[in-house]
Amino acid sequence: MSLFPFFKKKIFFSAEEQEKIVAAIRDSETQTSGEIRVFVESHCRFVNPIDRATEAFYQLKMDATKERNGVLVYVAMKDRQLAVFGDKGIHEKVGDIFWKSEVQKMLSHFNAKNYAKGIEKVIIEIGMALHDHFPYDKDNDKNELPDDIVFGK
């Protein structure tokens, strides 16, 4: 029993769903020098979720990757907002249309209440795009960022 029950951590996904999301990140990153992270919180502090995704991206120091090829998948569960933010290196390769397409694919899963599956599928597709433009180099690549899901407030 918690001493402070009003400080309960929000649980958005089952342990199995979390494992699948993290596995998708790890599997994708074995094919690319790029980095993928997922940031989930209850509410978006901004009107535009891309603004919050951008803020979280820089707070997580995702711009520190060698090739500027980090991608953040951002979801505000209770506000039903989401965004995908890619750093300069990958954004220059895939452009706005790719990110918008990935958001739409995630939304189709979310509308069917398949939140974890939507995130997992988008991670796989982002991983393929990263692989196309930033293939894995076994001699030089290292995992620059953690693979775990970041849970905000």
N, C-alpha and C positions, 0 to 999 in steps of 0.2 A: 504494500500500500504506500502511496506517495504521501509525503508530508504536505505537499502543496498540490492538491488535485486540480486546481485551476490552472496550473502550468503544464497541462497535458500536451505532449507532442502530437501534432497532427499526423494521422496515419492515412495516407492517400492510396497506398498500394499494399497488397499482401506481401509477405516475405518472398513468396514464389515470384510474384510480379516484379518485385525489386531485383531479384536475382536475374530474371530474364532481361531486364533493361540493362543492368550492368554487364551481363554476358554479351549483349548486342554491342555495347560500347567496346568491350575488350576484343571481341571478334573483328569488329570493323577496324580497330586500330592496329591489328596485326597485318593489315593490308596497305597501310598508309603511314606517312610521317605525320599526318594530321591528328588533331586532338578533338574529341567530342565530350561535352559535359551536358548534364541535365540539371536544371534548377527548377524546383517546384515549391510554390508557396500558396497560401490561401488567397491573398488579395494582391492586386497590382496597384502600386502606389501612384501610377500615372494613368492618364486617359489612354495613351497609346502604349500597348505592351512592348513595342519595339524599343521605346525609351527605357523601360524597366529592364528589358533584356540587355540593352547596351550598358546600362549601369552595372548590372550583375556581372556581365562579361568582364568589365574592367576591374570590378572588386575582386573577382576570382583570378585576376592576373592572367587571363587567357590571351592577352595580347603579347605575352612574353615568349610565345613559341618562336623557334628559330625561323621558320618559313612563313610566319603570320597566317597559319592555316588552322586555327582553332575555330570550333563551331559550338555555339550554345543553343540548346533547346530549352526554351523558357515556357513554363505553364503556371498560370494563376488559377487554381482549381475552382474556388468559390466564385470568382469573378468571371469564370469561363473565358479567359483571355490567354492567348499564346503567341509566341513569336519564335523565329529561328534567326540567330544573328551569327554571321560569319565574318571572320577577320579579313583584313585587306587582301591577303594572298589568295584565299579561296574565293572571296567575293569577286575579285577581278576575273577569275576563271569561269564562274557559273552565273553571276549576275542576279538581279532582282527577280526575274521570272522563275528561276530555280527555287529560291527561298519561298516565294508566294505559292508555288506548286506544292512544296513540302508542307506548308501550313494548311493548305486545302486538304491534302491527304490526311493529315492529322485530324482535322476537323471532321472529316467523314467518319473516322473511327470514334471520335469523341461523341458525335451525335448519336452513335449506336451504343454509347456508354462503355466503349472499349478503350479506356484511357491508356492503360499500360501497353496494350497491343499497338495503339496508334503511335506512341512514343517509340516503341521497339522498332516498328516498321520504318519510321522516318530515320532513325539512327542508322539502320542498315542502308537506306538509300543515300544518306549523307556520306556514309562510309564508302560507298561505291564511287561517288563523285570525288571524294578526297583521293581514293585510290587512282582514279583516272588522271588526276592532275598532280598528285603528290604520292607516287608509289613508295612502298616500304623499301628501305635500303638497310639490309641486315647489318652492314658494317658501321653505319653512322646513326641510325635511328635509335631513339630512346623514348620511353613514355615520359613526356614532359609534364603532364598534369594527372591528378588522381582520376580514377574511373568511376568513383562512387557518385550516387545521386546527392545533390545538395538540396536540403530542405530548408526553406526560409520560414518566415512566420505564417 
